[in-house]
Amino acid sequence: MEVQTRNIIALVLLTLIIIAVAITLIINMGTQMKNQAAIKVRDIFRDFFSSIKSLNNICEAYNGKDVSIQDFQMILQEVSLGRCEDMHANVSMSFSLSKDDIKKLVKETGIISDEKSIFYNFSEPIGTGGLIIQGGSGEYPLKMYDVVDIWREGYPDPDIFIKVALRVCDPTDEICDVMCIFKKVCDPVCDDGKSHNTHCNIACIDTNKNNKIDLEDVENRIKNKKCNPDCYSNRGNPFRAYDPACIWKYRDQYDNICDPNTIGIVDGICDPDCAKGNICDPDCNGIVSEGNPLGLENKKCFICDKECNGWCSPACEDEFGYPDIDEDCVGECCGNGICNTTVGENCLPEEEFGCPQDCPGGGTFCEDIDMVCCPTDERTDFSGCTLNKDLEVGESCSCSNQCDNDLICDDSNHCCPQGETWNGTACEFKYTFTILFIQLNGQISNFKQMGENGKNTWVQLTSLKNCPDRIRSIAVDDKVCNVPNQNLICAGSNAAADETLNKLVDCANDWGYDGQYSRVVGVLPGSYVCAAGGGAIMGYTMGYGSPMVSAESSILSTTSHEMGHTFGLCDEGYGGGYCPNSGCPSGYCSPPEGGMGCSPGSECCPNKPERNSLMCTANMCGVDCSEGSTFAPSSYAHLEKELNKYCVK
């Protein structure tokens, strides 16, 4: 923001200099020229500052950011002037505001007429141009670290809303707030000597604020006679936080607690339980001292454990002085309890290149701290966890686990029921597979029903029958797409076929169906596409993803047969041959261009010649196939792999 602001200021200054020079020139002009020039300068001035306004949408620029009180005031002023339009500003506060502070803010910014128009915890707009604050109870409705939503809504005079969307960390109340751990803010209630069944907050232990536990922290904690039970346990911590004062308290006895966060750390205190366990405590050096009254020795420190646990022993060296195969010695490893974002670790599963056992850290998962894992969310923390969850229908999301109940995050990044998508105002049912039927060279009676029947046949013959409600047909019955005479195709003209399929796509797109269909079928009136030499062509296509053409009379079988080609299936009775030594799993291959021959080509077919097969329309090559009305096993299996994605919820 600072760079953007400086750029805008520079532009403003440059424009003012230009205007000043222009005014000087105007003064020395004649009266008529003065008037014309002055009008021109005025127009330039207005156009410039109009562009500045469109260039800098404050709500958009600050969305998802931490803001100061000055930023907050500026956002409120922009919202009050309507410059954010319908956009919300979602920001994190770095300050607190009491009710008196809010009155002063209103007076200083002039965002509303007077303090009497400030309303608390109204759920609906009033329409009086007031300020509605949906915050906490008590003297401080808006507190430091609150994530707030700011927008304008209402009629006739829009009200300004400030809504606390998330209360992240409040160190001033009487509740031990776990989220203060990740803000690195010490909540005094969490450090009152009692157990709150939460993780240790390093901000309460790290008295010198250097983000680690060291000898100075040890001295301060012992001097203040502190011991936080939540900072003395057998579990890991996201920030390797522990309370050395507790170890000091129990340094002369065994209590079955060896805090794993102490591994390899020199703090002047030997923990008896670590000396006998699997955690290296370098202060257990075998010498009796105030910090090691039992004179214990921890031999674990001098053994290369070859484990990913955050500790690289000096013993982990091979005969040449290089670190042995201990991942902690040679680099970052997933499983050491520390979330190292510099090497890309986050809360995602390992199969998605994350490291959930380390992120947030110490064996803690996002759900343990009332968050969800969604590294792509704007308000994520360092580990990929976010408080932005329990979102309702229509709210913006990045991951499905942010959505409430059975909702999912749809392709437009909004929460909707499964199978539906956000249309801008509501969730609506989403078809995943659409067949577009277009009339070619003439009208066809009852075309809509014909298209529906063609679609139903395709669905019943494939695995799409598992989700029939997500498949639809669109039959355009009020338009006709004119294509070349199809008799040219039977005469051997590939150009006519190419032109027909290209024209079919052009018609679909010109009629407004671009992006709305999965496959497009052109239907010709009559019993066949073309005929020659006592034979006839009932339909054709050019392969995977291609448009296709079918005759009206055979739309049920032909559409499904040609549709199979558009998902990679080969003809089985011609246009290919057996290829047993090619490495092709099906043992049947076809030339890239297809054709009517009987020789194998370089393309491996996913299907092979089979009995009762819809892909064996004519056995011209004498292979082991026969015509049928369904897809044979190898064809069905391939189509199942291709089509299952359309049924995924």
BADOKOL-388305 format. One line per 2 residues: number of its first residue (from 1); for each residue z, x, y of C-alpha. Coordinates in nm, 2 decimals. Layout:
N
NUM = Z,X,Y; ...
***
This chain:
649
1 = 0.00,0.00,0.00; 0.08,0.28,0.24
3 = -0.27,0.43,0.21; -0.43,0.09,0.25
5 = -0.22,0.02,0.56; -0.30,0.35,0.72
7 = -0.67,0.29,0.66; -0.65,-0.05,0.83
9 = -0.46,0.10,1.12; -0.72,0.37,1.16
11 = -1.00,0.10,1.16; -0.81,-0.10,1.42
13 = -0.76,0.20,1.65; -1.13,0.30,1.62
15 = -1.24,-0.05,1.70; -1.01,-0.06,2.01
17 = -1.16,0.27,2.13; -1.51,0.12,2.09
19 = -1.41,-0.19,2.27; -1.25,0.01,2.55
21 = -1.56,0.21,2.60; -1.77,-0.11,2.60
23 = -1.55,-0.27,2.86; -1.59,0.03,3.08
25 = -1.97,0.00,3.05; -1.95,-0.37,3.13
27 = -1.77,-0.31,3.45; -2.06,-0.11,3.58
29 = -2.32,-0.37,3.48; -2.48,-0.66,3.68
31 = -2.32,-1.00,3.67; -2.56,-1.16,3.42
33 = -2.55,-0.86,3.19; -2.17,-0.85,3.22
35 = -2.14,-1.20,3.08; -2.38,-1.14,2.80
37 = -2.22,-0.81,2.70; -1.87,-0.96,2.73
39 = -1.96,-1.24,2.49; -2.11,-0.98,2.24
41 = -1.79,-0.77,2.25; -1.58,-1.08,2.20
43 = -1.78,-1.18,1.89; -1.76,-0.83,1.75
45 = -1.38,-0.83,1.80; -1.34,-1.16,1.62
47 = -1.57,-1.06,1.33; -1.38,-0.74,1.28
49 = -1.03,-0.89,1.26; -1.17,-1.17,1.04
51 = -1.28,-0.90,0.80; -0.94,-0.73,0.82
53 = -0.78,-1.06,0.71; -1.01,-1.09,0.41
55 = -0.97,-0.73,0.32; -0.60,-0.74,0.30
57 = -0.45,-1.03,0.10; -0.08,-0.93,0.11
59 = 0.02,-1.16,-0.18; -0.24,-1.00,-0.40
61 = -0.16,-0.65,-0.29; 0.21,-0.68,-0.35
63 = 0.20,-0.89,-0.67; 0.42,-0.73,-0.94
65 = 0.56,-0.47,-0.71; 0.91,-0.38,-0.59
67 = 0.95,-0.47,-0.22; 1.17,-0.36,0.07
69 = 1.31,-0.61,0.32; 1.02,-0.52,0.56
71 = 0.77,-0.59,0.29; 0.94,-0.92,0.21
73 = 0.93,-1.03,0.58; 0.56,-0.95,0.60
75 = 0.48,-1.15,0.28; 0.67,-1.45,0.41
77 = 0.48,-1.44,0.74; 0.15,-1.42,0.56
79 = 0.24,-1.71,0.33; 0.36,-1.92,0.63
81 = 0.02,-1.86,0.80; -0.17,-1.97,0.48
83 = -0.33,-1.63,0.44; -0.24,-1.60,0.08
85 = -0.42,-1.93,0.02; -0.32,-2.07,-0.33
87 = -0.20,-1.73,-0.46; 0.17,-1.67,-0.54
89 = 0.34,-1.34,-0.46; 0.55,-1.23,-0.75
91 = 0.78,-0.94,-0.64; 1.10,-0.76,-0.73
93 = 1.36,-0.74,-0.46; 1.53,-0.41,-0.37
95 = 1.79,-0.58,-0.16; 2.02,-0.89,-0.16
97 = 2.02,-1.18,0.09; 2.32,-1.40,0.17
99 = 2.27,-1.75,0.32; 2.36,-1.60,0.66
101 = 2.10,-1.32,0.60; 1.84,-1.59,0.53
103 = 1.92,-1.77,0.86; 1.87,-1.44,1.05
105 = 1.55,-1.37,0.86; 1.41,-1.71,0.96
107 = 1.49,-1.65,1.32; 1.34,-1.30,1.33
109 = 1.02,-1.40,1.15; 0.96,-1.74,1.29
111 = 0.83,-1.87,0.95; 0.99,-2.21,1.01
113 = 1.10,-2.40,1.32; 1.48,-2.36,1.28
115 = 1.75,-2.30,1.02; 1.81,-2.67,0.96
117 = 1.48,-2.67,0.77; 1.63,-2.43,0.50
119 = 1.69,-2.62,0.17; 1.85,-2.49,-0.15
121 = 1.74,-2.57,-0.50; 1.50,-2.85,-0.43
123 = 1.25,-2.88,-0.72; 0.97,-3.06,-0.52
125 = 0.81,-2.99,-0.18; 0.93,-3.20,0.11
127 = 0.62,-3.15,0.32; 0.80,-3.08,0.65
129 = 0.72,-2.71,0.69; 1.06,-2.60,0.56
131 = 1.19,-2.31,0.35; 1.29,-2.41,0.00
133 = 1.49,-2.15,-0.19; 1.53,-2.20,-0.57
135 = 1.79,-1.93,-0.63; 2.14,-1.86,-0.76
137 = 2.46,-2.05,-0.65; 2.71,-1.89,-0.43
139 = 2.68,-1.69,-0.11; 2.39,-1.48,-0.23
141 = 2.10,-1.70,-0.35; 1.87,-1.40,-0.37
143 = 2.00,-1.07,-0.52; 1.89,-0.72,-0.57
145 = 1.65,-0.68,-0.87; 1.57,-1.05,-0.87
147 = 1.20,-1.12,-0.95; 1.09,-1.39,-0.71
149 = 0.79,-1.61,-0.67; 0.67,-1.69,-0.31
151 = 0.42,-1.95,-0.23; 0.33,-2.24,0.00
153 = 0.31,-2.60,-0.11; 0.35,-2.96,0.02
155 = 0.20,-3.22,0.25; 0.15,-3.29,0.54
157 = 0.32,-2.96,0.64; 0.34,-2.71,0.36
159 = 0.69,-2.58,0.27; 0.75,-2.21,0.18
161 = 0.90,-2.17,-0.16; 1.11,-1.87,-0.28
163 = 1.20,-1.91,-0.64; 1.40,-1.67,-0.85
165 = 1.18,-1.63,-1.16; 1.39,-1.37,-1.33
167 = 1.74,-1.26,-1.27; 1.72,-0.90,-1.39
169 = 2.04,-0.72,-1.30; 2.34,-0.84,-1.09
171 = 2.61,-0.57,-1.06; 2.81,-0.79,-0.83
173 = 2.90,-1.08,-1.06; 3.16,-1.09,-1.34
175 = 2.91,-1.07,-1.62; 2.82,-0.75,-1.81
177 = 2.44,-0.76,-1.76; 2.25,-0.57,-2.02
179 = 1.94,-0.54,-1.80; 2.12,-0.31,-1.56
181 = 2.09,-0.05,-1.84; 1.71,-0.04,-1.79
183 = 1.74,-0.05,-1.41; 1.98,0.24,-1.44
185 = 2.23,0.06,-1.23; 2.60,0.07,-1.33
187 = 2.74,-0.27,-1.37; 3.12,-0.22,-1.33
189 = 3.20,-0.50,-1.56; 3.03,-0.32,-1.85
191 = 3.25,-0.01,-1.79; 3.59,-0.18,-1.78
193 = 3.72,-0.02,-2.10; 3.64,-0.33,-2.31
195 = 3.37,-0.38,-2.56; 3.09,-0.61,-2.45
197 = 2.87,-0.56,-2.76; 2.59,-0.41,-2.55
199 = 2.42,-0.07,-2.52; 2.57,0.22,-2.33
201 = 2.46,0.22,-1.96; 2.39,0.58,-1.87
203 = 2.43,0.50,-1.50; 2.80,0.45,-1.56
205 = 2.85,0.78,-1.75; 2.61,1.00,-1.55
207 = 2.84,1.06,-1.26; 2.62,1.33,-1.10
209 = 2.30,1.12,-1.14; 2.08,1.38,-1.31
211 = 1.98,1.15,-1.59; 2.17,1.33,-1.87
213 = 2.52,1.38,-2.00; 2.65,1.73,-1.91
215 = 2.98,1.92,-1.86; 3.03,1.78,-1.51
217 = 3.01,1.42,-1.64; 3.25,1.52,-1.92
219 = 3.51,1.64,-1.67; 3.47,1.34,-1.44
221 = 3.51,1.09,-1.73; 3.81,1.26,-1.88
223 = 3.98,1.29,-1.54; 3.93,0.92,-1.47
225 = 4.07,0.84,-1.81; 3.76,0.64,-1.90
227 = 3.64,0.54,-2.25; 3.37,0.28,-2.29
229 = 3.37,0.14,-2.64; 3.01,0.04,-2.61
231 = 2.93,0.41,-2.54; 3.09,0.53,-2.86
233 = 2.92,0.41,-3.17; 2.69,0.50,-3.46
235 = 2.38,0.36,-3.30; 2.11,0.52,-3.08
237 = 2.06,0.46,-2.71; 1.73,0.44,-2.51
239 = 1.85,0.71,-2.27; 2.06,0.92,-2.52
241 = 2.37,0.78,-2.34; 2.72,0.82,-2.48
243 = 3.08,0.86,-2.34; 3.22,1.21,-2.39
245 = 3.56,1.08,-2.28; 3.58,0.87,-2.60
247 = 3.50,1.18,-2.81; 3.77,1.36,-2.62
249 = 4.02,1.08,-2.70; 3.95,1.11,-3.07
251 = 3.87,1.48,-3.10; 4.17,1.54,-3.34
253 = 4.10,1.26,-3.59; 3.84,1.11,-3.81
255 = 3.74,0.76,-3.71; 3.40,0.73,-3.89
257 = 3.21,0.74,-3.56; 2.96,1.02,-3.49
259 = 2.75,0.91,-3.20; 2.38,1.01,-3.28
261 = 2.31,1.05,-2.91; 2.52,1.36,-2.90
263 = 2.29,1.55,-3.13; 2.23,1.91,-3.01
265 = 2.42,1.85,-2.68; 2.68,2.10,-2.56
267 = 2.96,1.90,-2.40; 3.27,2.11,-2.49
269 = 3.40,1.86,-2.74; 3.37,1.87,-3.12
271 = 3.35,1.54,-3.29; 3.52,1.57,-3.64
273 = 3.30,1.30,-3.79; 2.98,1.49,-3.67
275 = 3.11,1.81,-3.82; 3.12,1.66,-4.17
277 = 2.80,1.44,-4.12; 2.43,1.48,-4.05
279 = 2.44,1.52,-3.67; 2.44,1.86,-3.51
281 = 2.73,1.90,-3.28; 2.71,2.26,-3.14
283 = 3.06,2.24,-3.01; 3.19,2.24,-3.36
285 = 3.17,2.62,-3.38; 3.46,2.70,-3.61
287 = 3.68,2.82,-3.33; 4.01,2.64,-3.24
289 = 4.00,2.53,-2.88; 4.11,2.24,-2.66
291 = 3.78,2.07,-2.73; 3.79,2.16,-3.10
293 = 4.16,2.14,-3.20; 4.08,2.13,-3.57
295 = 3.86,2.44,-3.55; 3.58,2.26,-3.73
297 = 3.23,2.41,-3.79; 2.91,2.20,-3.81
299 = 2.67,2.38,-4.04; 2.41,2.11,-3.98
301 = 2.32,2.29,-3.66; 2.20,2.59,-3.86
303 = 1.98,2.40,-4.11; 1.62,2.30,-4.05
305 = 1.63,1.94,-4.15; 1.26,1.88,-4.10
307 = 1.33,1.53,-3.98; 1.22,1.35,-3.67
309 = 1.56,1.29,-3.51; 1.55,1.45,-3.17
311 = 1.69,1.78,-3.28; 1.51,2.11,-3.33
313 = 1.75,2.36,-3.50; 1.71,2.73,-3.42
315 = 1.69,2.76,-3.80; 1.35,2.59,-3.79
317 = 1.15,2.91,-3.78; 0.92,3.05,-4.05
319 = 0.90,3.42,-4.14; 0.67,3.49,-3.85
321 = 0.91,3.33,-3.59; 0.71,3.01,-3.55
323 = 0.87,2.67,-3.57; 0.88,2.54,-3.93
325 = 0.74,2.19,-4.02; 1.00,2.00,-3.81
327 = 0.82,1.76,-3.58; 1.09,1.79,-3.32
329 = 1.01,2.15,-3.28; 0.63,2.13,-3.26
331 = 0.60,1.82,-3.03; 0.69,1.46,-2.98
333 = 0.74,1.25,-3.29; 0.78,0.88,-3.34
335 = 1.13,0.82,-3.48; 1.34,1.05,-3.27
337 = 1.50,0.76,-3.08; 1.35,0.85,-2.75
339 = 1.07,0.66,-2.59; 0.83,0.92,-2.46
341 = 0.58,0.73,-2.25; 0.40,1.06,-2.14
343 = 0.25,1.08,-2.49; 0.17,0.70,-2.50
345 = 0.47,0.57,-2.69; 0.55,0.21,-2.63
347 = 0.70,-0.09,-2.80; 0.38,-0.20,-2.99
349 = 0.37,-0.16,-3.37; 0.26,0.17,-3.51
351 = -0.07,0.03,-3.64; -0.14,-0.05,-3.27
353 = -0.06,0.31,-3.17; 0.29,0.22,-3.05
355 = 0.64,0.33,-3.16; 0.88,0.04,-3.17
357 = 1.16,0.24,-3.33; 1.17,0.46,-3.02
359 = 1.08,0.21,-2.75; 1.28,0.10,-2.57
361 = 1.48,0.36,-2.76; 1.77,0.43,-2.99
363 = 1.67,0.17,-3.24; 1.66,-0.11,-2.98
365 = 1.38,-0.36,-2.98; 1.26,-0.56,-2.69
367 = 1.40,-0.88,-2.84; 1.75,-0.72,-2.86
369 = 1.76,-0.72,-2.49; 1.62,-1.06,-2.44
371 = 1.27,-0.93,-2.36; 0.93,-0.93,-2.54
373 = 0.69,-0.65,-2.61; 0.37,-0.68,-2.39
375 = 0.27,-0.34,-2.24; -0.02,-0.50,-2.06
377 = 0.20,-0.73,-1.85; 0.22,-0.65,-1.48
379 = 0.61,-0.65,-1.48; 0.66,-0.44,-1.79
381 = 0.93,-0.17,-1.80; 0.87,0.19,-1.90
383 = 0.86,0.10,-2.27; 0.63,-0.20,-2.26
385 = 0.91,-0.46,-2.27; 0.89,-0.75,-2.02
387 = 1.12,-1.02,-1.91; 0.82,-1.23,-1.82
389 = 0.85,-1.47,-2.12; 0.91,-1.84,-2.22
391 = 0.60,-1.92,-2.02; 0.48,-2.28,-2.01
393 = 0.14,-2.44,-2.04; -0.11,-2.30,-1.78
395 = 0.11,-2.00,-1.67; -0.06,-1.66,-1.66
397 = 0.01,-1.43,-1.96; -0.10,-1.11,-2.12
399 = 0.03,-1.15,-2.47; 0.10,-1.46,-2.69
401 = 0.46,-1.37,-2.74; 0.52,-1.44,-2.37
403 = 0.43,-1.80,-2.42; 0.69,-2.07,-2.50
405 = 0.72,-2.24,-2.84; 0.38,-2.27,-3.03
407 = 0.17,-2.17,-2.73; -0.07,-1.87,-2.74
409 = -0.22,-1.66,-2.46; -0.59,-1.77,-2.45
411 = -0.90,-1.57,-2.36; -0.85,-1.65,-1.99
413 = -0.49,-1.52,-2.00; -0.31,-1.85,-1.98
415 = -0.06,-2.01,-2.22; -0.22,-2.30,-2.41
417 = -0.17,-2.47,-2.75; -0.36,-2.30,-3.03
419 = -0.73,-2.39,-3.03; -0.73,-2.48,-2.66
421 = -0.82,-2.28,-2.35; -0.73,-2.31,-1.98
423 = -1.01,-2.47,-1.77; -0.84,-2.41,-1.43
425 = -0.63,-2.72,-1.42; -0.54,-2.80,-1.79
427 = -0.57,-2.68,-2.14; -0.86,-2.82,-2.33
429 = -0.99,-2.80,-2.68; -1.21,-2.50,-2.74
431 = -1.50,-2.51,-2.98; -1.55,-2.17,-3.14
433 = -1.90,-2.22,-3.28; -2.18,-2.43,-3.12
435 = -2.53,-2.50,-3.25; -2.77,-2.59,-2.97
437 = -3.07,-2.80,-3.09; -3.38,-2.82,-2.87
439 = -3.69,-3.03,-2.91; -4.01,-2.83,-2.92
441 = -4.35,-2.97,-2.81; -4.25,-3.33,-2.84
443 = -3.98,-3.60,-2.85; -3.79,-3.67,-3.17
445 = -3.63,-4.00,-3.24; -3.25,-4.01,-3.29
447 = -3.23,-3.64,-3.21; -2.86,-3.63,-3.14
449 = -2.77,-3.76,-3.48; -3.02,-3.53,-3.64
451 = -2.86,-3.23,-3.48; -2.51,-3.35,-3.58
453 = -2.63,-3.39,-3.94; -2.78,-3.04,-3.94
455 = -2.45,-2.90,-3.81; -2.25,-3.09,-4.07
457 = -2.46,-2.95,-4.35; -2.41,-2.59,-4.23
459 = -2.03,-2.65,-4.20; -2.00,-2.80,-4.55
461 = -2.20,-2.52,-4.71; -1.99,-2.24,-4.56
463 = -1.62,-2.15,-4.50; -1.65,-2.33,-4.16
465 = -1.54,-2.63,-4.36; -1.19,-2.49,-4.32
467 = -1.21,-2.57,-3.94; -1.47,-2.84,-3.89
469 = -1.31,-2.97,-3.57; -1.39,-2.64,-3.40
471 = -1.76,-2.65,-3.47; -2.00,-2.87,-3.26
473 = -2.36,-2.95,-3.21; -2.54,-3.00,-2.88
475 = -2.87,-3.18,-2.91; -3.07,-3.19,-2.59
477 = -3.26,-3.52,-2.62; -3.38,-3.56,-2.26
479 = -3.59,-3.24,-2.24; -3.87,-3.08,-2.44
481 = -3.94,-2.71,-2.45; -4.31,-2.63,-2.47
483 = -4.40,-2.34,-2.70; -4.73,-2.20,-2.84
485 = -4.93,-2.38,-3.11; -4.74,-2.30,-3.43
487 = -5.06,-2.30,-3.63; -5.11,-1.95,-3.49
489 = -4.81,-1.84,-3.69; -4.97,-1.95,-4.02
491 = -5.28,-1.76,-3.91; -5.07,-1.44,-3.90
493 = -4.98,-1.42,-3.53; -4.64,-1.25,-3.49
495 = -4.69,-1.27,-3.12; -4.68,-1.65,-3.13
497 = -4.35,-1.64,-3.32; -4.20,-1.39,-3.08
499 = -4.32,-1.60,-2.78; -4.18,-1.92,-2.93
501 = -3.83,-1.77,-2.99; -3.82,-1.61,-2.64
503 = -3.93,-1.94,-2.48; -3.66,-2.12,-2.68
505 = -3.39,-1.89,-2.53; -3.54,-1.93,-2.18
507 = -3.53,-2.31,-2.21; -3.17,-2.30,-2.32
509 = -3.06,-2.08,-2.04; -3.28,-2.25,-1.77
511 = -3.12,-2.59,-1.87; -2.77,-2.45,-1.81
513 = -2.66,-2.37,-2.16; -2.64,-1.99,-2.12
515 = -2.32,-1.87,-2.28; -2.24,-2.21,-2.43
517 = -2.39,-2.17,-2.78; -2.35,-1.95,-3.08
519 = -2.69,-2.02,-3.23; -3.00,-2.21,-3.10
521 = -3.24,-2.41,-3.31; -3.58,-2.53,-3.20
523 = -3.69,-2.84,-3.38; -4.06,-2.93,-3.41
525 = -4.17,-3.29,-3.48; -4.32,-3.35,-3.82
527 = -4.29,-3.24,-4.18; -4.35,-2.86,-4.14
529 = -4.39,-2.59,-3.87; -4.74,-2.50,-3.98
531 = -4.96,-2.51,-4.29; -5.23,-2.29,-4.44
533 = -5.39,-2.24,-4.78; -5.21,-2.52,-4.95
535 = -4.87,-2.40,-4.83; -4.64,-2.46,-4.54
537 = -4.37,-2.29,-4.34; -4.06,-2.51,-4.29
539 = -3.88,-2.27,-4.05; -3.84,-1.91,-3.94
541 = -3.63,-1.67,-3.75; -3.63,-1.29,-3.67
543 = -3.30,-1.19,-3.82; -2.94,-1.13,-3.71
545 = -2.84,-1.33,-3.41; -3.19,-1.45,-3.35
547 = -3.30,-1.80,-3.24; -3.46,-2.01,-3.52
549 = -3.72,-2.28,-3.56; -3.71,-2.57,-3.81
551 = -3.93,-2.87,-3.89; -3.78,-3.21,-3.81
553 = -3.81,-3.33,-4.18; -3.62,-3.04,-4.33
555 = -3.36,-2.98,-4.06; -3.07,-3.00,-4.30
557 = -3.17,-2.74,-4.56; -3.39,-2.52,-4.33
559 = -3.13,-2.49,-4.05; -2.87,-2.36,-4.30
561 = -3.12,-2.13,-4.47; -3.24,-1.98,-4.14
563 = -2.89,-1.97,-4.01; -2.80,-1.76,-4.31
565 = -3.07,-1.51,-4.20; -2.91,-1.50,-3.85
567 = -2.59,-1.38,-4.01; -2.77,-1.11,-4.22
569 = -2.87,-1.28,-4.54; -3.20,-1.18,-4.71
571 = -3.46,-1.40,-4.88; -3.41,-1.36,-5.25
573 = -3.75,-1.46,-5.41; -3.97,-1.24,-5.19
575 = -3.95,-0.99,-4.90; -3.75,-0.73,-5.10
577 = -3.67,-0.58,-5.43; -3.40,-0.43,-5.65
579 = -3.27,-0.09,-5.55; -3.02,0.02,-5.82
581 = -2.99,0.39,-5.72; -2.97,0.34,-5.34
583 = -2.59,0.30,-5.31; -2.64,-0.05,-5.18
585 = -2.35,-0.27,-5.32; -2.57,-0.57,-5.39
587 = -2.84,-0.36,-5.56; -3.11,-0.55,-5.36
589 = -3.29,-0.41,-5.05; -3.54,-0.53,-4.80
591 = -3.78,-0.37,-4.55; -3.64,-0.39,-4.19
593 = -3.93,-0.62,-4.09; -3.88,-0.85,-4.40
595 = -4.22,-0.99,-4.50; -4.36,-1.15,-4.82
597 = -4.37,-0.83,-5.04; -4.18,-0.75,-5.36
599 = -4.08,-0.39,-5.29; -3.73,-0.27,-5.18
601 = -3.70,-0.14,-4.83; -3.44,0.07,-4.65
603 = -3.21,-0.22,-4.55; -2.93,-0.31,-4.79
605 = -2.90,-0.68,-4.84; -2.55,-0.83,-4.85
607 = -2.67,-1.09,-5.11; -2.88,-1.05,-5.42
609 = -3.11,-1.29,-5.62; -2.90,-1.56,-5.79
611 = -2.95,-1.90,-5.95; -2.92,-2.22,-5.76
613 = -2.94,-2.03,-5.43; -3.04,-2.17,-5.09
615 = -3.18,-1.83,-5.01; -3.43,-1.84,-5.30
617 = -3.68,-2.09,-5.15; -3.98,-1.95,-5.35
619 = -3.96,-1.70,-5.64; -4.28,-1.52,-5.56
621 = -4.16,-1.18,-5.71; -4.03,-1.30,-6.04
623 = -3.67,-1.20,-5.98; -3.37,-1.36,-6.13
625 = -3.32,-1.64,-5.87; -3.39,-2.01,-5.84
627 = -3.38,-2.25,-5.56; -3.07,-2.45,-5.49
629 = -2.89,-2.66,-5.22; -2.59,-2.43,-5.17
631 = -2.52,-2.07,-5.09; -2.48,-1.87,-5.42
633 = -2.17,-1.65,-5.46; -2.29,-1.33,-5.30
635 = -2.43,-1.52,-5.00; -2.12,-1.73,-4.96
637 = -1.89,-1.43,-4.98; -2.09,-1.25,-4.70
639 = -2.10,-1.56,-4.48; -1.72,-1.60,-4.53
641 = -1.66,-1.26,-4.38; -1.90,-1.33,-4.09
643 = -1.76,-1.68,-4.01; -1.39,-1.66,-4.07
645 = -1.34,-1.54,-3.72; -1.45,-1.88,-3.59
647 = -1.16,-2.04,-3.77; -0.89,-1.80,-3.65
649 = -0.63,-1.99,-3.45
***
